Amino acid sequence: MRLPNWVGDVVMATPALRALRRAAPNAEVVVLGTPAAGRLLAGSTSFDRFFALERSGRHGGWFGWWRAGRELAADGPLDLHLLLPHSLSSALLALASRARCRAGYASRERAALLHVKPRAAMAGKRRLPIPMTRLYLDLLRALGIDASDEQLDLPLSPQEQERGDAALAALGIGRDERFVAANPGAAFGASKFWSIDGFAATIAGLREQHGLRTLVLCGPGEESLAHAVAAAAGPAAIDSSRQVLPLELLKPVLRRCALLVTTDTGPRHIATAFGTPCVVLMGPTDPRHTASNLGRTRVLRVDVPCGPCHLKTCPLDHRCMTSLTPAMALAAAAELLSAPTAA
């Protein structure tokens, strides 16, 4: 199975991966994905082997897909190559792997390269927005595999939990402290970012109303943003910008926190996989793409005439995000924190 590239999409692919394992318990299931996806899924029982796509290394360049495909086929042709991404390059890689059956959603560019090629429902020139979990499961259904369970799941080893606890302790968070996490970054693009003042006011409000400190998370390259948010929030914030947590340690950290306040990014789905309540600040993306596993999630968004646009950078005034207020975030947080299951 070829995984998607984005972290959040990888997590939303876990129901499909689990369904494939259930349908073929005796087959060797090989999963292809970025090294980050490999770290995120390490220890999963849903596959037997992870093949890391080194796109900045040996699998980069014009013919990287060919090298990757030939490496996959080193021990003979694959029986099935399942493509979750919609890209032409993923279909070319599947072709190079000599798979007997190549399955993925059809497009004009790659339909001839696929054997099983359902077409996604369209709304005009865009794919009809349905949850990504369901989109991936529907591809399995096209192969005759019964797949309906959309519950996200991620493995978490005792070693990862221990490393996560140690990282939190180094940041001054004790094992028994109840805390909130905030994720202001957005690798997708600037259009998903809320505001430094919005996050800072929410963090200060969470301390005032609930007595909880907030750990401000960041990914590589987002250190200055996390530091600015933490500085603006004052003592209510815990700044992680000098100790950026690796992706795999977000699992134990987000499992332990009482609540995550986040933009519509990967950490949202990691938290959801562990049942952690989430307040999601959503602007340029269509909420229907992620409208599953919402029992402990509150999605905050305001309808605007120009959205959802899915642009990485707003060409106007970012109104879809600036319309969201700290009061809205704090009200959603209070609802989730007071729920019996959020304790």
C-alpha positions as CSV (number, residue, x, y, z in Angstrom):
1,M,0.0,0.0,0.0
2,R,1.3,3.4,-1.0
3,L,0.5,5.9,1.8
4,P,-0.4,9.6,1.3
5,N,2.4,12.1,2.0
6,W,0.8,14.4,4.6
7,V,0.9,13.3,8.2
8,G,-2.8,13.8,8.8
9,D,-3.7,11.8,5.7
10,V,-1.4,9.0,6.9
11,V,-3.3,8.8,10.1
12,M,-6.6,8.9,8.2
13,A,-5.4,6.0,6.2
14,T,-5.0,3.7,9.2
15,P,-8.6,2.4,9.0
16,A,-7.8,1.2,5.4
17,L,-4.6,-0.3,6.4
18,R,-6.3,-2.2,9.3
19,A,-9.0,-3.4,6.9
20,L,-6.5,-4.7,4.4
21,R,-4.7,-6.6,7.1
22,R,-8.0,-8.1,8.2
23,A,-8.8,-9.1,4.7
24,A,-5.4,-10.7,4.0
25,P,-4.1,-12.0,7.3
26,N,-1.6,-14.3,5.8
27,A,-0.2,-12.0,3.1
28,E,2.9,-10.0,3.4
29,V,1.7,-6.4,3.6
30,V,4.3,-3.8,2.6
31,V,3.7,-0.2,3.2
32,L,5.4,2.6,1.2
33,G,5.6,6.1,2.6
34,T,7.8,8.9,3.7
35,P,10.3,8.3,6.5
36,A,8.1,10.4,8.8
37,A,5.2,8.1,8.1
38,G,7.4,5.2,9.0
39,R,8.2,6.7,12.4
40,L,4.6,7.5,13.0
41,L,3.4,3.9,12.2
42,A,6.4,2.0,13.7
43,G,5.1,-0.9,15.7
44,S,1.8,-1.3,13.9
45,T,0.5,-4.8,13.5
46,S,-1.4,-3.8,10.3
47,F,1.7,-4.4,8.0
48,D,4.8,-6.5,7.9
49,R,7.4,-4.2,6.3
50,F,7.8,-0.5,5.8
51,F,9.5,0.7,2.6
52,A,10.8,4.3,3.1
53,L,10.6,6.5,0.0
54,E,13.7,8.7,0.1
55,R,12.6,11.4,-2.2
56,S,15.4,13.7,-1.1
57,G,17.9,10.8,-1.7
58,R,18.0,7.7,-3.9
59,H,14.3,8.0,-4.9
60,G,14.6,11.7,-5.9
61,G,14.9,13.2,-9.3
62,W,13.0,12.5,-12.5
63,F,13.3,8.7,-12.3
64,G,13.2,8.2,-8.6
65,W,9.8,6.5,-8.9
66,W,11.5,3.9,-11.2
67,R,14.3,3.1,-8.8
68,A,11.8,2.7,-6.0
69,G,9.6,0.4,-8.0
70,R,12.5,-1.8,-9.1
71,E,13.6,-2.1,-5.5
72,L,10.1,-3.2,-4.5
73,A,10.2,-5.8,-7.2
74,A,13.6,-7.2,-6.3
75,D,12.0,-10.3,-4.8
76,G,9.4,-10.7,-7.6
77,P,6.2,-9.0,-8.7
78,L,3.7,-7.8,-6.2
79,D,0.2,-9.3,-6.2
80,L,-1.4,-6.0,-5.4
81,H,-0.2,-2.4,-5.4
82,L,-2.8,-0.2,-3.7
83,L,-2.4,3.6,-4.3
84,L,-3.9,6.0,-1.8
85,P,-2.4,9.1,-3.4
86,H,-3.9,10.4,-6.6
87,S,-0.6,11.4,-8.2
88,L,0.7,10.2,-11.6
89,S,4.1,9.5,-10.0
90,S,2.6,7.0,-7.5
91,A,1.0,5.1,-10.5
92,L,4.3,5.1,-12.3
93,L,6.0,3.7,-9.2
94,A,3.4,0.9,-9.1
95,L,4.0,0.2,-12.8
96,A,7.7,-0.1,-12.1
97,S,7.0,-2.5,-9.2
98,R,5.6,-5.0,-11.7
99,A,2.5,-5.5,-9.6
100,R,0.0,-7.9,-11.0
101,C,-2.9,-5.6,-9.9
102,R,-2.6,-1.9,-9.6
103,A,-5.5,-0.2,-7.8
104,G,-6.2,3.5,-7.3
105,Y,-8.6,6.2,-8.2
106,A,-8.7,7.0,-11.9
107,S,-7.7,10.3,-13.4
108,R,-7.1,11.2,-17.0
109,E,-3.4,11.1,-16.6
110,R,-3.1,7.7,-15.0
111,A,-6.2,5.6,-15.8
112,A,-4.3,3.6,-18.4
113,L,-1.7,2.6,-15.7
114,L,-4.3,1.0,-13.3
115,H,-6.3,-2.2,-13.4
116,V,-8.8,-1.4,-10.7
117,K,-9.7,2.2,-11.1
118,P,-12.9,3.5,-9.6
119,R,-13.7,7.2,-10.2
120,A,-14.2,9.5,-7.2
121,A,-17.5,11.3,-7.3
122,M,-17.0,14.8,-8.6
123,A,-18.7,18.2,-7.9
124,G,-17.8,20.2,-11.0
125,K,-14.1,20.0,-11.6
126,R,-13.3,19.1,-7.9
127,R,-13.6,15.8,-6.2
128,L,-16.8,15.6,-4.1
129,P,-15.7,16.3,-0.5
130,I,-16.1,13.2,1.7
131,P,-14.0,12.2,4.7
132,M,-10.6,10.9,3.6
133,T,-11.1,7.8,5.9
134,R,-14.1,6.9,3.8
135,L,-12.4,7.7,0.5
136,Y,-9.6,5.3,1.3
137,L,-12.0,2.6,2.5
138,D,-14.1,3.0,-0.7
139,L,-11.0,2.1,-2.7
140,L,-10.8,-1.2,-0.8
141,R,-14.5,-1.8,-1.4
142,A,-13.7,-1.6,-5.2
143,L,-11.5,-4.6,-4.6
144,G,-14.3,-6.5,-2.8
145,I,-12.9,-5.9,0.7
146,D,-15.5,-5.2,3.4
147,A,-14.3,-1.9,5.0
148,S,-16.5,0.3,7.1
149,D,-14.7,1.0,10.4
150,E,-13.4,4.6,10.2
151,Q,-11.8,4.6,13.7
152,L,-8.3,6.1,13.6
153,D,-5.6,4.2,15.4
154,L,-1.8,4.6,16.0
155,P,0.7,2.3,17.7
156,L,2.4,3.6,20.9
157,S,5.1,1.5,22.4
158,P,6.2,1.6,26.1
159,Q,9.5,3.0,24.9
160,E,7.8,5.9,23.0
161,Q,5.7,6.6,26.1
162,E,8.8,6.7,28.3
163,R,10.6,9.0,25.9
164,G,7.5,11.2,25.7
165,D,7.3,11.5,29.5
166,A,11.0,12.3,29.7
167,A,10.6,15.0,27.0
168,L,7.7,16.5,29.0
169,A,9.7,16.4,32.2
170,A,12.6,18.2,30.5
171,L,10.0,21.0,29.6
172,G,8.9,21.2,33.2
173,I,5.7,19.1,33.0
174,G,5.4,16.5,35.7
175,R,3.8,13.1,35.2
176,D,0.7,14.1,37.1
177,E,0.2,17.6,35.7
178,R,-2.9,18.0,33.5
179,F,-2.0,20.3,30.6
180,V,-3.2,21.5,27.2
181,A,-1.3,21.4,24.0
182,A,-1.5,24.1,21.3
183,N,-0.3,23.6,17.7
184,P,-0.2,27.0,15.9
185,G,1.8,25.9,12.9
186,A,0.6,24.7,9.5
187,A,3.0,23.0,7.1
188,F,0.4,23.2,4.4
189,G,0.8,27.0,4.1
190,A,0.2,30.3,5.7
191,S,-3.5,30.3,4.9
192,K,-4.1,27.8,7.7
193,F,-2.5,29.9,10.4
194,W,-4.7,31.7,12.9
195,S,-2.8,34.5,14.7
196,I,-0.3,34.9,17.4
197,D,-2.7,37.0,19.4
198,G,-5.5,34.5,19.0
199,F,-3.5,31.6,20.3
200,A,-1.9,33.7,23.1
201,A,-5.3,34.9,24.4
202,T,-6.7,31.4,24.3
203,I,-3.7,30.1,26.2
204,A,-4.0,32.8,28.8
205,G,-7.8,32.1,29.1
206,L,-7.3,28.4,29.6
207,R,-5.0,29.2,32.5
208,E,-7.4,31.7,34.0
209,Q,-10.6,29.6,33.5
210,H,-9.2,26.1,34.1
211,G,-5.9,26.4,35.8
212,L,-4.1,24.6,33.0
213,R,-0.8,25.5,31.4
214,T,-0.4,25.0,27.6
215,L,2.5,23.4,25.8
216,V,3.1,25.2,22.5
217,L,4.1,22.7,19.9
218,C,6.1,23.2,16.7
219,G,7.6,21.3,13.9
220,P,10.9,21.9,12.2
221,G,11.0,25.4,10.8
222,E,8.2,26.6,13.1
223,E,10.4,27.4,16.1
224,S,10.1,31.2,15.8
225,L,6.3,31.0,15.5
226,A,6.0,28.8,18.6
227,H,8.3,31.1,20.5
228,A,6.3,34.2,19.5
229,V,3.1,32.6,20.7
230,A,4.6,31.4,24.0
231,A,6.1,34.8,24.6
232,A,2.8,36.6,23.9
233,A,0.9,34.2,26.2
234,G,3.3,34.7,29.1
235,P,3.6,32.2,32.1
236,A,0.5,30.3,30.9
237,A,2.6,28.9,28.1
238,I,5.4,26.3,27.9
239,D,7.7,27.0,25.0
240,S,8.9,23.9,23.1
241,S,10.8,25.8,20.4
242,R,14.2,25.0,21.9
243,Q,13.3,21.3,22.2
244,V,11.3,20.5,19.1
245,L,9.6,17.1,19.7
246,P,10.2,14.6,16.9
247,L,7.0,13.4,15.2
248,E,6.9,10.0,16.9
249,L,6.9,11.7,20.3
250,L,3.8,13.7,19.5
251,K,2.0,10.5,20.0
252,P,2.7,10.1,23.8
253,V,2.5,13.8,24.3
254,L,-0.9,14.2,22.6
255,R,-2.2,11.1,24.3
256,R,-1.3,12.6,27.7
257,C,-2.7,16.1,27.2
258,A,-6.2,17.1,28.3
259,L,-7.0,19.0,25.1
260,L,-5.4,20.1,21.9
261,V,-6.1,23.5,20.3
262,T,-4.8,23.4,16.7
263,T,-5.1,24.4,13.2
264,D,-6.3,21.8,10.7
265,T,-3.0,19.9,10.5
266,G,-1.5,16.5,11.3
267,P,-1.3,16.7,15.1
268,R,-5.1,17.1,15.1
269,H,-5.5,13.5,13.7
270,I,-2.8,12.1,15.9
271,A,-4.6,13.4,19.0
272,T,-7.9,12.0,17.6
273,A,-6.4,8.6,17.2
274,F,-5.8,8.6,21.0
275,G,-9.2,10.0,21.9
276,T,-7.8,13.4,23.0
277,P,-10.4,16.2,22.7
278,C,-9.5,18.8,20.0
279,V,-10.5,22.3,19.2
280,V,-9.8,22.8,15.5
281,L,-9.5,26.3,14.0
282,M,-10.3,25.7,10.3
283,G,-10.3,28.3,7.5
284,P,-9.3,27.5,3.9
285,T,-10.0,23.8,3.8
286,D,-13.3,22.1,3.3
287,P,-14.4,20.4,6.6
288,R,-16.1,17.6,4.8
289,H,-12.7,16.1,4.0
290,T,-12.1,15.4,7.7
291,A,-15.7,14.9,8.9
292,S,-15.2,11.6,10.7
293,N,-14.2,10.7,14.3
294,L,-15.7,14.0,15.4
295,G,-17.1,12.8,18.8
296,R,-14.5,14.7,20.8
297,T,-13.7,17.4,18.3
298,R,-15.1,20.9,17.9
299,V,-14.4,22.4,14.5
300,L,-14.5,26.2,14.5
301,R,-15.1,27.9,11.2
302,V,-17.0,30.8,9.6
303,D,-18.5,30.6,6.2
304,V,-17.0,33.2,3.8
305,P,-17.9,33.8,0.2
306,C,-14.4,33.0,-1.0
307,G,-14.1,29.6,0.8
308,P,-13.2,26.9,1.1
309,C,-10.5,27.8,-1.3
310,H,-7.7,25.3,-0.4
311,L,-5.1,27.9,-1.3
312,K,-1.8,27.8,0.5
313,T,-1.6,31.6,0.7
314,C,-4.6,33.9,1.0
315,P,-4.8,36.5,-1.8
316,L,-7.3,38.6,0.1
317,D,-7.5,39.4,3.8
318,H,-7.5,35.9,5.5
319,R,-11.1,36.5,6.6
320,C,-11.8,32.8,7.2
321,M,-9.3,32.7,10.0
322,T,-9.5,36.3,11.4
323,S,-13.2,35.8,11.9
324,L,-12.4,33.1,14.5
325,T,-12.0,34.5,18.0
326,P,-10.4,33.4,21.3
327,A,-13.9,33.5,22.9
328,M,-15.0,30.9,20.4
329,A,-12.0,28.7,21.1
330,L,-12.4,29.0,24.9
331,A,-16.1,28.2,24.7
332,A,-15.4,25.0,22.7
333,A,-12.5,24.1,25.1
334,A,-14.8,24.6,28.1
335,E,-17.4,22.2,26.6
336,L,-14.8,19.5,25.9
337,L,-12.9,19.9,29.2
338,S,-16.2,19.6,31.2
339,A,-17.4,16.5,29.4
340,P,-17.0,13.3,31.6
341,T,-15.0,11.6,28.9
342,A,-12.5,14.5,28.8
343,A,-11.5,14.1,32.4
